[in-house]
Amino acid sequence: MPDRSTGRHNALQITPNDRERAEGALSPPHLEQAVTAIRTEGLVVINDVVDHDHLDQLREQMDKDAQLLYDAKQWSGAGGLPGHLMLGPPPFAPFVFRDIVANPFAIQVSQAILGDSFFNGFYCGNTNCPGSQTQPLHRDSGHLWPDLEAAHPAASLVVNIAPQDVNEENGSIELGPGSHLDPSAGSVIDAETEEARRAVNPPVRGNTKKGSLLIRDMRVWHRGVPNRADRPRHMIAMIHNIGWLRRRGPLTFGAGCESAFPDSALDHNVVFTDDPIDYVGLIKD
């Protein structure tokens, strides 16, 4: 994740060592680094903690699903602009993996930020297709209380997992470090406000290696930018919410993948069904 200073770049990146990988947990210093990065900058990257074979399976299927939405021009995301799709991985076997839906590093960091009672309220993602357009700068969620003079602590964290390398060429997300602490209201950031912030705190790009986690406060300003590569850039997304936040209902997964959701600090907030699941959401005329 390139930035204007090496020190800041290092603060936003954590590479677990062999012991941490074996234990499925960050060391106390690394956990403190992750928590500090999210609280101050609004984001952190934890490198290469998802099995690449799992991601290869998902990417192959998501390429096929993205083509269906692309052909139907079912654009989504901020501004509903061409090239941007709302698309997640299939929520049924054999495409549901424990190291994605219950990644221990994501759970550890979320628990440290959100406390002992938190749940997953979202399982989907976005796809940035070749030739996409630049989205307006926006927040995924505003502050919970209006007219704050200072931002409240995080209540929702987005956990993004890339099934491929993500870089400037294939449209890595633009992020505004520290923007979650801006107490202003509104979902779309106007041009004057954007330029004022850019002058003192320019954005970074969410470049990540395959299998890495990008964990960010849901209030961080961001936008999708053009994908100049020749293949879609996928990003899986979950949203870990503080326990007292209102729920919209459980997430539905196919029967047969229950073992991917072990008992943990995270309330997976799931139900299982034998019925078909229309996870692509293709609207047909």
Salt bridges, closest charged atoms under 4 A:
ASP3 OD2 - ARG8 NE 3.52
GLU20 OE2 - HIS30 ND1 2.82
GLU23 OE2 - ARG19 NE 3.09
GLU41 OE1 - ARG8 NH2 2.58
ASP48 OD1 - HIS52 NE2 2.76
ASP56 OD1 - LYS210 NZ 2.45
ASP63 OD2 - ARG231 NH2 2.67
ASP63 OD1 - HIS234 NE2 2.72
ASP99 OD1 - HIS54 ND1 3.03
ASP140 OD1 - HIS138 NE2 3.78
ASP140 OD2 - ARG216 NH2 3.30
ASP140 OD1 - HIS222 NE2 3.25
ASP165 OD2 - LYS209 NZ 3.96
GLU174 OE2 - ARG198 NH2 3.59
GLU174 OE2 - ARG223 NH1 2.88
GLU194 OE2 - ARG198 NH2 3.09
GLU194 OE2 - ARG223 NH1 3.03
ASP217 OD2 - ARG219 NH2 2.78
ASP267 OD2 - ARG247 NH2 2.81
